[in-house]
Amino acid sequence: MQDTNSRLRILQVLEPSGGGSGRHFIDLCAGLKAQGHGVTAVYSPVRAEERFVRELKALDLERVIAVPMLRAVGPEDASAWKALVRVVREEGPFDIIHGHSSKAGALTRIRLPGPHVPRIYTPHAFRTMDPALGAKGRLLFGKVETLLGRFFTDRLICVSQSEYDHALGLGIPDELLRVVVNGVGDLPSGDGQAIRKRFGLPEEALVFGFVGRLSAQKAPERMIAAFAGVAARVPHARLFMVGHGELEQAVRKEVHAANLADRVTISSEITGAEAMQAFDVLVMPSRYEAMSYVLLEAAANGLPMIVTDVGGARNVVIPGENGIIVANDDDPAHLASAMETLSDGKIRARFAGSANGRRHAFGVGAMVDQTLAIYREVLS
């Protein structure tokens, strides 16, 4: 049995190096290091955001290693797995190996015979939670998650109750599952007017904000369609979209096709946490989530929210108090109706007051402590 105060050597591995999972990864690595533990971080440069790589390297961990990993399943996975085996052999021994996201989670849990090093897995939204995944894909990915979860995982960390329920539905035993909700640290404040000026947003505008990768999961096209329905009826409304991704050009074309170029700003030159200072309302139209950092940061900023009914939404949003939860479908009428509701200044002020009362509900320190407790649990 290991001393509960002993220094641990931990290998953290992530494939989608950016977004919410990237934020979690950096916060966890930083928090573990701050408590005196030795952390080696492996990330994939394939989808890495420059800001993520810069922040990760600035942590001054024991090692930061780039190992190319692809999101899609393919023959390149064998090379990635061999590279991770070399990292474990050459940089170890490690007390804990923690894989984040489905690809890194799979590659870190498939192991050679030898001394057992506990494997921890955080999916950051199971692939099978994606409603756009076809029946065959859901069956295939579900079987892989079930097999690895039941037989190759010491603990599986879910970031919301809905993700936990989904894991149970996949057949992963309850005794292997733990819930650790993501946490956020101190956020920037006081620069809202300067940010509006920088991005050409009028001081008196009603700014609806979107933060996220411009990808199918985050459904930015839903945002454009809904705002197109609102813009004519709320002339002082503006949309500020923060992010980039594979759908960026398509989204920009939709903005121009809807004659909204003077009402919509799209930029990746600012972080979501910074941009939220200029928002009046956060809108998150995602198709699926586990526990979105965007939601947590919006809550910490005291922002009213409009979100689709995805994982984590009901952990953060109390409908009718600090936000509105809408149906998770492609009908823009649901989002547009909620946006019109919060265009009313009195209603928005009431929601903002309730949101301000919940600003400190989700802290990064608790997330790090609870994760470390799970490490100690498996080691004991």
C-alpha positions as a Markdown table, in Angstrom:
| # | Residue | x | y | z |
|---|---|---|---|---|
| 1 | Met | 0.0 | 0.0 | 0.0 |
| 2 | Gln | 1.4 | 3.4 | -1.0 |
| 3 | Asp | 1.8 | 6.3 | 1.4 |
| 4 | Thr | -1.0 | 8.8 | 0.8 |
| 5 | Asn | 1.5 | 11.6 | 0.9 |
| 6 | Ser | 4.1 | 10.1 | -1.4 |
| 7 | Arg | 5.2 | 11.8 | -4.6 |
| 8 | Leu | 3.7 | 10.2 | -7.7 |
| 9 | Arg | 5.1 | 10.0 | -11.2 |
| 10 | Ile | 2.2 | 10.4 | -13.6 |
| 11 | Leu | 2.0 | 10.0 | -17.4 |
| 12 | Gln | -0.8 | 12.1 | -18.9 |
| 13 | Val | -1.8 | 11.5 | -22.6 |
| 14 | Leu | -4.2 | 13.5 | -24.8 |
| 15 | Glu | -5.0 | 13.2 | -28.5 |
| 16 | Pro | -7.3 | 16.3 | -29.3 |
| 17 | Ser | -4.9 | 18.8 | -28.1 |
| 18 | Gly | -7.1 | 21.9 | -27.6 |
| 19 | Gly | -10.7 | 22.8 | -26.8 |
| 20 | Gly | -12.3 | 21.7 | -23.5 |
| 21 | Ser | -10.3 | 18.5 | -23.1 |
| 22 | Gly | -7.1 | 20.5 | -23.7 |
| 23 | Arg | -8.1 | 23.0 | -21.0 |
| 24 | His | -8.8 | 20.1 | -18.6 |
| 25 | Phe | -5.5 | 18.5 | -19.5 |
| 26 | Ile | -3.5 | 21.6 | -18.8 |
| 27 | Asp | -5.3 | 22.4 | -15.6 |
| 28 | Leu | -4.8 | 18.9 | -14.3 |
| 29 | Cys | -1.1 | 18.8 | -15.2 |
| 30 | Ala | -0.5 | 22.2 | -13.6 |
| 31 | Gly | -2.5 | 21.2 | -10.4 |
| 32 | Leu | -0.7 | 17.9 | -10.0 |
| 33 | Lys | 2.7 | 19.6 | -10.5 |
| 34 | Ala | 1.8 | 22.3 | -7.9 |
| 35 | Gln | 1.1 | 19.5 | -5.4 |
| 36 | Gly | 4.7 | 18.2 | -5.9 |
| 37 | His | 4.0 | 15.3 | -8.3 |
| 38 | Gly | 6.1 | 14.5 | -11.3 |
| 39 | Val | 4.1 | 14.8 | -14.6 |
| 40 | Thr | 5.1 | 13.8 | -18.1 |
| 41 | Ala | 2.7 | 15.0 | -20.7 |
| 42 | Val | 2.2 | 13.4 | -24.2 |
| 43 | Tyr | 0.1 | 15.3 | -26.8 |
| 44 | Ser | -0.7 | 14.8 | -30.4 |
| 45 | Pro | 0.5 | 17.6 | -32.8 |
| 46 | Val | -1.9 | 16.6 | -35.5 |
| 47 | Arg | -4.9 | 18.6 | -34.1 |
| 48 | Ala | -3.0 | 20.7 | -31.6 |
| 49 | Glu | -3.9 | 24.3 | -31.2 |
| 50 | Glu | -0.9 | 26.7 | -30.9 |
| 51 | Arg | -2.2 | 28.2 | -27.7 |
| 52 | Phe | -2.5 | 24.7 | -26.1 |
| 53 | Val | 1.1 | 23.7 | -27.0 |
| 54 | Arg | 2.4 | 27.1 | -25.7 |
| 55 | Glu | 0.6 | 26.8 | -22.4 |
| 56 | Leu | 1.5 | 23.1 | -21.9 |
| 57 | Lys | 5.2 | 23.8 | -22.5 |
| 58 | Ala | 5.1 | 26.8 | -20.2 |
| 59 | Leu | 4.1 | 24.5 | -17.3 |
| 60 | Asp | 7.7 | 23.2 | -17.0 |
| 61 | Leu | 6.7 | 19.6 | -16.5 |
| 62 | Glu | 9.2 | 16.8 | -16.3 |
| 63 | Arg | 8.8 | 16.1 | -20.0 |
| 64 | Val | 6.4 | 17.3 | -22.8 |
| 65 | Ile | 6.4 | 14.8 | -25.7 |
| 66 | Ala | 4.7 | 15.0 | -29.1 |
| 67 | Val | 3.4 | 11.7 | -30.4 |
| 68 | Pro | 1.3 | 11.9 | -33.6 |
| 69 | Met | -2.2 | 10.4 | -33.0 |
| 70 | Leu | -5.1 | 10.5 | -35.4 |
| 71 | Arg | -8.8 | 10.8 | -34.3 |
| 72 | Ala | -9.9 | 8.2 | -36.9 |
| 73 | Val | -9.1 | 4.5 | -36.5 |
| 74 | Gly | -6.4 | 3.4 | -38.9 |
| 75 | Pro | -3.0 | 1.7 | -39.5 |
| 76 | Glu | -1.2 | 4.8 | -38.0 |
| 77 | Asp | -2.5 | 3.7 | -34.6 |
| 78 | Ala | 0.1 | 0.9 | -34.5 |
| 79 | Ser | 2.9 | 3.5 | -34.8 |
| 80 | Ala | 1.3 | 5.7 | -32.1 |
| 81 | Trp | 1.0 | 2.8 | -29.8 |
| 82 | Lys | 4.6 | 1.8 | -30.2 |
| 83 | Ala | 5.7 | 5.4 | -29.6 |
| 84 | Leu | 3.7 | 5.4 | -26.3 |
| 85 | Val | 5.3 | 2.1 | -25.3 |
| 86 | Arg | 8.7 | 3.7 | -25.8 |
| 87 | Val | 7.7 | 6.7 | -23.7 |
| 88 | Val | 6.6 | 4.4 | -20.9 |
| 89 | Arg | 9.8 | 2.4 | -21.1 |
| 90 | Glu | 12.3 | 5.3 | -21.5 |
| 91 | Glu | 10.6 | 7.9 | -19.3 |
| 92 | Gly | 9.2 | 5.6 | -16.6 |
| 93 | Pro | 8.6 | 4.0 | -14.3 |
| 94 | Phe | 5.2 | 5.7 | -13.7 |
| 95 | Asp | 2.8 | 5.2 | -10.9 |
| 96 | Ile | -0.2 | 6.1 | -13.0 |
| 97 | Ile | -1.0 | 6.3 | -16.7 |
| 98 | His | -4.0 | 8.5 | -17.5 |
| 99 | Gly | -5.4 | 8.7 | -21.1 |
| 100 | His | -7.7 | 11.4 | -22.1 |
| 101 | Ser | -10.2 | 11.1 | -25.1 |
| 102 | Ser | -11.1 | 7.9 | -26.9 |
| 103 | Lys | -8.0 | 7.5 | -29.0 |
| 104 | Ala | -5.4 | 8.3 | -26.3 |
| 105 | Gly | -7.6 | 6.3 | -23.9 |
| 106 | Ala | -7.4 | 3.2 | -26.1 |
| 107 | Leu | -3.7 | 3.5 | -26.9 |
| 108 | Thr | -2.7 | 3.9 | -23.2 |
| 109 | Arg | -4.9 | 0.9 | -22.1 |
| 110 | Ile | -3.7 | -1.6 | -24.6 |
| 111 | Arg | -0.5 | -2.9 | -22.9 |
| 112 | Leu | 2.2 | -5.5 | -23.0 |
| 113 | Pro | 2.6 | -8.1 | -20.2 |
| 114 | Gly | 4.7 | -6.9 | -17.3 |
| 115 | Pro | 4.4 | -5.1 | -14.0 |
| 116 | His | 0.9 | -3.5 | -13.7 |
| 117 | Val | 0.7 | 0.3 | -13.8 |
| 118 | Pro | -2.9 | 1.5 | -13.1 |
| 119 | Arg | -4.6 | 2.9 | -16.2 |
| 120 | Ile | -7.1 | 5.8 | -15.7 |
| 121 | Tyr | -9.4 | 6.9 | -18.6 |
| 122 | Thr | -11.3 | 10.1 | -19.0 |
| 123 | Pro | -13.4 | 10.0 | -22.3 |
| 124 | His | -14.4 | 13.7 | -22.3 |
| 125 | Ala | -17.6 | 12.6 | -24.1 |
| 126 | Phe | -17.8 | 9.0 | -25.3 |
| 127 | Arg | -17.8 | 8.8 | -29.1 |
| 128 | Thr | -21.1 | 6.9 | -28.7 |
| 129 | Met | -22.7 | 10.0 | -27.3 |
| 130 | Asp | -22.6 | 11.6 | -30.7 |
| 131 | Pro | -26.2 | 11.6 | -32.1 |
| 132 | Ala | -24.8 | 11.8 | -35.7 |
| 133 | Leu | -22.9 | 8.5 | -35.3 |
| 134 | Gly | -24.7 | 5.8 | -37.4 |
| 135 | Ala | -26.0 | 2.6 | -35.9 |
| 136 | Lys | -22.9 | 0.6 | -37.2 |
| 137 | Gly | -20.5 | 3.1 | -35.7 |
| 138 | Arg | -22.3 | 3.2 | -32.4 |
| 139 | Leu | -22.2 | -0.6 | -32.3 |
| 140 | Leu | -18.5 | -0.7 | -33.1 |
| 141 | Phe | -17.4 | 2.1 | -30.8 |
| 142 | Gly | -19.7 | 0.8 | -28.1 |
| 143 | Lys | -18.2 | -2.6 | -28.2 |
| 144 | Val | -14.6 | -1.2 | -28.0 |
| 145 | Glu | -15.5 | 1.1 | -25.1 |
| 146 | Thr | -17.2 | -1.8 | -23.3 |
| 147 | Leu | -14.3 | -4.2 | -23.8 |
| 148 | Leu | -11.6 | -1.7 | -22.8 |
| 149 | Gly | -13.7 | -0.4 | -19.9 |
| 150 | Arg | -14.5 | -3.8 | -18.4 |
| 151 | Phe | -11.1 | -5.5 | -18.8 |
| 152 | Phe | -8.3 | -2.9 | -19.3 |
| 153 | Thr | -9.3 | 0.1 | -17.1 |
| 154 | Asp | -8.6 | 0.6 | -13.4 |
| 155 | Arg | -10.9 | 3.6 | -13.1 |
| 156 | Leu | -13.0 | 5.5 | -15.7 |
| 157 | Ile | -13.6 | 9.2 | -14.8 |
| 158 | Cys | -16.8 | 10.7 | -16.1 |
| 159 | Val | -17.1 | 14.5 | -16.1 |
| 160 | Ser | -20.9 | 14.6 | -15.6 |
| 161 | Gln | -23.7 | 12.5 | -14.4 |
| 162 | Ser | -25.1 | 12.0 | -17.9 |
| 163 | Glu | -21.7 | 10.6 | -19.0 |
| 164 | Tyr | -21.7 | 8.3 | -16.0 |
| 165 | Asp | -25.2 | 7.1 | -17.0 |
| 166 | His | -24.0 | 6.5 | -20.6 |
| 167 | Ala | -21.1 | 4.5 | -19.3 |
| 168 | Leu | -23.4 | 2.3 | -17.3 |
| 169 | Gly | -25.5 | 1.8 | -20.4 |
| 170 | Leu | -22.4 | 0.6 | -22.3 |
| 171 | Gly | -22.0 | -2.2 | -19.7 |
| 172 | Ile | -19.1 | -0.7 | -17.8 |
| 173 | Pro | -19.3 | -1.8 | -14.1 |
| 174 | Asp | -20.4 | 0.8 | -11.6 |
| 175 | Glu | -17.4 | 0.0 | -9.3 |
| 176 | Leu | -15.0 | 1.2 | -12.0 |
| 177 | Leu | -16.7 | 4.5 | -12.6 |
| 178 | Arg | -16.2 | 7.8 | -10.8 |
| 179 | Val | -17.6 | 11.3 | -11.5 |
| 180 | Val | -15.2 | 14.3 | -11.4 |
| 181 | Val | -16.8 | 17.5 | -12.8 |
| 182 | Asn | -14.5 | 19.8 | -14.6 |
| 183 | Gly | -13.4 | 23.0 | -12.8 |
| 184 | Val | -12.3 | 26.4 | -13.8 |
| 185 | Gly | -9.7 | 28.7 | -12.2 |
| 186 | Asp | -9.5 | 32.5 | -12.1 |
| 187 | Leu | -10.9 | 34.1 | -15.2 |
| 188 | Pro | -10.1 | 37.5 | -16.8 |
| 189 | Ser | -12.5 | 40.3 | -15.9 |
| 190 | Gly | -13.1 | 44.0 | -16.4 |
| 191 | Asp | -12.2 | 44.3 | -20.1 |
| 192 | Gly | -15.6 | 43.9 | -21.7 |
| 193 | Gln | -15.8 | 47.4 | -23.2 |
| 194 | Ala | -12.2 | 47.2 | -24.6 |
| 195 | Ile | -13.0 | 43.8 | -26.2 |
| 196 | Arg | -16.1 | 45.2 | -27.8 |
| 197 | Lys | -14.2 | 48.1 | -29.2 |
| 198 | Arg | -11.4 | 45.8 | -30.5 |
| 199 | Phe | -13.9 | 43.6 | -32.4 |
| 200 | Gly | -16.2 | 46.4 | -33.6 |
| 201 | Leu | -19.1 | 45.5 | -31.3 |
| 202 | Pro | -21.2 | 48.6 | -30.4 |
| 203 | Glu | -21.3 | 49.4 | -26.6 |
| 204 | Glu | -25.1 | 49.3 | -26.6 |
| 205 | Ala | -25.4 | 46.1 | -28.6 |
| 206 | Leu | -26.9 | 42.9 | -27.3 |
| 207 | Val | -24.1 | 40.4 | -27.8 |
| 208 | Phe | -24.9 | 36.7 | -28.1 |
| 209 | Gly | -21.7 | 34.7 | -27.8 |
| 210 | Phe | -20.6 | 31.3 | -29.1 |
| 211 | Val | -17.4 | 29.7 | -28.0 |
| 212 | Gly | -16.1 | 26.4 | -29.5 |
| 213 | Arg | -14.5 | 24.6 | -32.3 |
| 214 | Leu | -16.2 | 25.2 | -35.6 |
| 215 | Ser | -17.0 | 21.5 | -36.1 |
| 216 | Ala | -20.0 | 19.3 | -36.5 |
| 217 | Gln | -20.1 | 18.5 | -32.7 |
| 218 | Lys | -20.4 | 22.2 | -31.8 |
| 219 | Ala | -23.0 | 22.8 | -34.5 |
| 220 | Pro | -22.1 | 26.4 | -35.5 |
| 221 | Glu | -24.5 | 26.3 | -38.4 |
| 222 | Arg | -27.4 | 26.0 | -35.9 |
| 223 | Met | -26.1 | 29.2 | -34.4 |
| 224 | Ile | -26.1 | 31.1 | -37.7 |
| 225 | Ala | -29.6 | 29.8 | -38.6 |
| 226 | Ala | -31.0 | 30.8 | -35.3 |
| 227 | Phe | -29.4 | 34.3 | -35.3 |
| 228 | Ala | -30.7 | 34.9 | -38.8 |
| 229 | Gly | -34.2 | 34.5 | -37.4 |
| 230 | Val | -33.5 | 36.8 | -34.5 |
| 231 | Ala | -31.5 | 39.5 | -36.3 |
| 232 | Ala | -34.5 | 41.1 | -38.1 |
| 233 | Arg | -36.6 | 41.3 | -35.0 |
| 234 | Val | -33.8 | 42.5 | -32.6 |
| 235 | Pro | -31.9 | 45.1 | -34.6 |
| 236 | His | -29.4 | 45.8 | -31.8 |
| 237 | Ala | -28.4 | 42.1 | -31.6 |
| 238 | Arg | -24.9 | 41.0 | -32.6 |
| 239 | Leu | -23.3 | 37.6 | -32.7 |
| 240 | Phe | -19.7 | 37.1 | -31.6 |
| 241 | Met | -18.3 | 33.6 | -32.5 |
| 242 | Val | -15.0 | 32.6 | -31.0 |
| 243 | Gly | -13.2 | 29.6 | -32.4 |
| 244 | His | -11.9 | 28.0 | -35.6 |
| 245 | Gly | -12.1 | 24.5 | -37.2 |
| 246 | Glu | -12.8 | 22.6 | -40.3 |
| 247 | Leu | -16.2 | 24.2 | -40.8 |
| 248 | Glu | -15.0 | 27.8 | -40.6 |
| 249 | Gln | -15.2 | 28.5 | -44.4 |
| 250 | Ala | -18.6 | 27.0 | -44.6 |
| 251 | Val | -19.8 | 29.0 | -41.6 |
| 252 | Arg | -18.5 | 32.2 | -43.1 |
| 253 | Lys | -20.3 | 31.4 | -46.4 |
| 254 | Glu | -23.5 | 30.9 | -44.4 |
| 255 | Val | -23.1 | 34.3 | -42.7 |
| 256 | His | -22.7 | 36.1 | -46.1 |
| 257 | Ala | -25.6 | 34.1 | -47.7 |
| 258 | Ala | -27.8 | 35.3 | -44.8 |
| 259 | Asn | -26.6 | 38.9 | -45.3 |
| 260 | Leu | -25.3 | 39.0 | -41.7 |
| 261 | Ala | -21.7 | 40.0 | -42.4 |
| 262 | Asp | -22.2 | 43.3 | -40.5 |
| 263 | Arg | -23.9 | 41.6 | -37.6 |
| 264 | Val | -21.6 | 38.5 | -37.0 |
| 265 | Thr | -18.0 | 38.5 | -35.9 |
| 266 | Ile | -15.9 | 35.3 | -36.1 |
| 267 | Ser | -12.5 | 35.2 | -34.6 |
| 268 | Ser | -9.9 | 32.9 | -33.0 |
| 269 | Glu | -7.6 | 35.7 | -31.9 |
| 270 | Ile | -9.0 | 35.7 | -28.4 |
| 271 | Thr | -9.8 | 33.0 | -25.9 |
| 272 | Gly | -13.3 | 32.1 | -25.0 |
| 273 | Ala | -12.8 | 33.1 | -21.4 |
| 274 | Glu | -11.6 | 36.5 | -22.4 |
| 275 | Ala | -14.3 | 37.0 | -25.0 |
| 276 | Met | -17.1 | 36.2 | -22.5 |
| 277 | Gln | -16.4 | 39.6 | -20.8 |
| 278 | Ala | -18.0 | 41.1 | -23.9 |
| 279 | Phe | -21.0 | 38.7 | -24.0 |
| 280 | Asp | -24.5 | 39.4 | -22.7 |
| 281 | Val | -25.7 | 35.8 | -23.3 |
| 282 | Leu | -23.8 | 32.6 | -24.0 |
| 283 | Val | -25.4 | 30.3 | -26.6 |
| 284 | Met | -24.1 | 26.7 | -26.9 |
| 285 | Pro | -25.9 | 24.7 | -29.7 |
| 286 | Ser | -23.8 | 21.5 | -29.4 |
| 287 | Arg | -25.0 | 18.2 | -30.6 |
| 288 | Tyr | -23.2 | 16.4 | -27.8 |
| 289 | Glu | -21.0 | 17.1 | -24.8 |
| 290 | Ala | -19.8 | 15.4 | -21.6 |
| 291 | Met | -19.2 | 18.5 | -19.5 |
| 292 | Ser | -18.4 | 21.6 | -21.5 |
| 293 | Tyr | -15.8 | 24.0 | -20.2 |
| 294 | Val | -17.6 | 26.7 | -22.1 |
| 295 | Leu | -20.6 | 26.2 | -19.8 |
| 296 | Leu | -18.4 | 26.3 | -16.7 |
| 297 | Glu | -16.6 | 29.4 | -17.8 |
| 298 | Ala | -19.9 | 31.1 | -18.7 |
| 299 | Ala | -21.2 | 30.2 | -15.2 |
| 300 | Ala | -18.1 | 31.5 | -13.6 |
| 301 | Asn | -18.6 | 34.8 | -15.6 |
| 302 | Gly | -22.2 | 35.0 | -14.3 |
| 303 | Leu | -23.6 | 34.9 | -17.8 |
| 304 | Pro | -27.2 | 33.8 | -18.7 |
| 305 | Met | -27.0 | 30.8 | -21.0 |
| 306 | Ile | -29.0 | 29.1 | -23.8 |
| 307 | Val | -27.9 | 25.5 | -24.3 |
| 308 | Thr | -29.0 | 22.4 | -26.1 |
| 309 | Asp | -30.0 | 19.4 | -23.8 |
| 310 | Val | -26.6 | 17.7 | -23.9 |
| 311 | Gly | -24.4 | 16.1 | -21.2 |
| 312 | Gly | -23.5 | 18.5 | -18.4 |
| 313 | Ala | -26.1 | 21.1 | -19.3 |
| 314 | Arg | -28.4 | 20.2 | -16.3 |
| 315 | Asn | -25.4 | 20.2 | -14.0 |
| 316 | Val | -24.9 | 23.9 | -14.7 |
| 317 | Val | -28.1 | 25.4 | -16.0 |
| 318 | Ile | -31.3 | 25.6 | -13.9 |
| 319 | Pro | -34.0 | 26.3 | -16.5 |
| 320 | Gly | -35.9 | 29.5 | -15.9 |
| 321 | Glu | -33.3 | 30.8 | -13.4 |
| 322 | Asn | -29.8 | 31.1 | -14.9 |
| 323 | Gly | -30.5 | 29.8 | -18.4 |
| 324 | Ile | -32.7 | 28.1 | -21.0 |
| 325 | Ile | -32.2 | 24.5 | -22.1 |
| 326 | Val | -33.6 | 23.8 | -25.6 |
| 327 | Ala | -34.3 | 20.6 | -27.7 |
| 328 | Asn | -31.1 | 19.1 | -29.2 |
| 329 | Asp | -32.2 | 19.2 | -32.9 |
| 330 | Asp | -31.5 | 21.1 | -36.0 |
| 331 | Asp | -34.7 | 23.2 | -35.9 |
| 332 | Pro | -33.4 | 26.7 | -35.5 |
| 333 | Ala | -36.8 | 27.9 | -34.0 |
| 334 | His | -35.9 | 26.5 | -30.6 |
| 335 | Leu | -32.7 | 28.5 | -30.3 |
| 336 | Ala | -34.2 | 31.6 | -31.9 |
| 337 | Ser | -37.1 | 31.6 | -29.5 |
| 338 | Ala | -34.8 | 31.4 | -26.5 |
| 339 | Met | -32.6 | 34.2 | -27.9 |
| 340 | Glu | -35.7 | 36.4 | -28.3 |
| 341 | Thr | -36.8 | 35.7 | -24.8 |
| 342 | Leu | -33.4 | 36.8 | -23.4 |
| 343 | Ser | -33.5 | 39.9 | -25.7 |
| 344 | Asp | -36.0 | 41.3 | -23.1 |
| 345 | Gly | -33.8 | 43.4 | -20.8 |
| 346 | Lys | -35.9 | 42.7 | -17.7 |
| 347 | Ile | -35.8 | 38.9 | -18.2 |
| 348 | Arg | -32.1 | 38.9 | -19.0 |
| 349 | Ala | -31.4 | 41.0 | -15.9 |
| 350 | Arg | -33.3 | 38.4 | -13.7 |
| 351 | Phe | -31.3 | 35.5 | -15.3 |
| 352 | Ala | -28.0 | 37.4 | -14.9 |
| 353 | Gly | -28.7 | 38.0 | -11.2 |
| 354 | Ser | -29.3 | 34.3 | -10.6 |
| 355 | Ala | -26.2 | 33.4 | -12.7 |
| 356 | Asn | -24.1 | 35.7 | -10.6 |
| 357 | Gly | -25.2 | 33.9 | -7.5 |
| 358 | Arg | -23.6 | 30.7 | -8.9 |
| 359 | Arg | -20.3 | 32.1 | -10.1 |
| 360 | His | -18.1 | 30.0 | -7.7 |
| 361 | Ala | -19.8 | 26.6 | -8.0 |
| 362 | Phe | -17.1 | 24.8 | -10.0 |
| 363 | Gly | -13.4 | 25.2 | -9.0 |
| 364 | Val | -10.3 | 23.7 | -10.6 |
| 365 | Gly | -8.8 | 22.9 | -7.2 |
| 366 | Ala | -11.6 | 20.4 | -6.4 |
| 367 | Met | -11.2 | 18.7 | -9.8 |
| 368 | Val | -7.5 | 18.2 | -9.2 |
| 369 | Asp | -7.9 | 16.9 | -5.6 |
| 370 | Gln | -10.7 | 14.5 | -6.6 |
| 371 | Thr | -8.6 | 13.1 | -9.5 |
| 372 | Leu | -5.6 | 12.6 | -7.2 |
| 373 | Ala | -7.9 | 10.8 | -4.7 |
| 374 | Ile | -8.8 | 8.3 | -7.5 |
| 375 | Tyr | -5.1 | 7.8 | -8.2 |
| 376 | Arg | -4.5 | 7.0 | -4.5 |
| 377 | Glu | -7.5 | 4.8 | -4.4 |
| 378 | Val | -6.2 | 2.5 | -7.2 |
| 379 | Leu | -2.7 | 2.5 | -5.8 |
| 380 | Ser | -3.9 | 1.3 | -2.4 |
